[in-house]
Amino acid sequence: MKNSVFKNASWIIGCRIIQSIIGLIIGLITARYLGPSNFGTINYVTSVVAFAMPIMQLGLNQTLVREFVKEPDNEGKILGTALAINIMSSFFCMVGSIAFVMIVNAGEKETILVCALYSLTLLFQATEMTQYWFQSKLLSKYPSIATLAAYAVVAIYKIYLLATGKSIIWFAASNVLDYFIISFILLVIYKKIGGKKLQVDLKFGKELLHRSKYYIIPSLMVMIFQHTDRIMLKLMFDETETGLYSAAITCIGITAFVFSAVIDTARPVILSAKEQNEALYEKRMVQLYCVITFMSLTQSVGMTLFAKPIVFLLFGTEYSGTAEILAVAVWFITFSHYGSVRNIWILAEEKQKYLLGINISGGIANIVLNLCLIPVSGAVGAAIASLITQFFTNVIMGFIIKPIRHNNSLMLRGMNPLVLIDSIKSLKR
């Protein structure tokens, strides 16, 4: 099992390193080409569509791995039903996203058209749910390869757009192509390697939704305090301020694939350990917290010290205002990933009902903080609001709510540097 975990993580990290390099190079050239204003528009629309994501997923993205682990004989029915539910919900979410922009940004034809195109990603992200089957089997090399292939195709497409001087509309369409390729390849590979025949069972679908419903509103709240800042900056300032802030978030996201790889690989291992050995299960949780903690702190210190040269190197002088934002925003990354790790523990312990209160509190806090800080400090204020929100939601709330305090004790144990050494050794065995 440990060898499989290491190989699984190696595939994810290896492919995502290449993917990240391709995406970074093309993304930075695109950001320079579009400028802060158009770059801000793209990210504004991305944030609007992101609000619809939790509603489209209906919490199934949080529970599917566990369903596959617990009921391997029903994997065809689980996946087929989940795909059908998500495809249906994606259509409603697409309409909702476009309607929101048409009302809030009435008269801004370009923004509305960009949103209409970008909202198509919801449909293909719904069919991308197949990736959770691969995660449960520790076969993440397949979605990793699929994503890499999609990135390569889209990179070539974007190079063409840059060379021919296309408008922002064409760049919005490139994201749709990305998700379409990934979802198509995953479904083909699923069938080729012997995945069971997909079935749709509406009665079983109700059972899936019953178990996943606790994640819908909490996930929506997470999106609120992840994307409210960009929407409020657009509405309270302008596209340029949104673009500068988005550039800072892009810098932080350069290493996001590593964190995702570690957490995605650990999830099925931790859930399986819960079913077999409680001591091993807690040890794996502590190890994951430890790895995430020290990875995050390394990134935060490095980006704070070298914020200006990083921004100038990646985006150019036109984005000089991003450096100050980056030096603040990067510190919320640790607390943000703590939330992802905590959610694994909550799923394993079947304490999903507490996510509602946690994330509603976080969503409200973020909106209030943005309303107070954005008018005073602009994008820097939005960064401060995100930092406070993530710390409050993913750390403080864990001490306030008694039934999940044990998770915080695991988190505190994970801050011990000695655990990090043991974590690395255990992965290689």
Buried (B, 14 or more C-beta within 10 A) or exposed (E): EEEEBBBBBBBBBBBBBBBBEBBBEBBBEBBBBBBBBBBBBBBBBBBBBBBBBBBBBBBBBBBBBBBBBEEEEBBBBBBBBBBBBBBEBBEEBBEBBBEBBBEBBEEBEBBBBBBBBBBBBBBBBBBBBBBBBBBBBBBBBBBBBBBBBBBBBBBEBBBEBBEEEBEBEBBBBBBBBBBBBBBBBBBEBBEEEEBBEBBEBEEBBEEBBEBBBBBBBBBBBBBBBBBBBBBBBBEBBEBBBBBBBBBBBBBBBBBBBBBBBBBBBBBBBBBBBBEEEEEBBBBBBBBBBBBBBBBBBEBBEEBEEBBBEBBBEBBEEBBEBBBBBBBBBBBBBBBBBBBBBBBBBBBBBEBBEBBBBBBBBBBBBBBEBBBEBBEEBBBBBBBBBBBBBBBBBBBBBBEEBEEBEBBBEBBEBBBBEEBBEBBEEBBEE
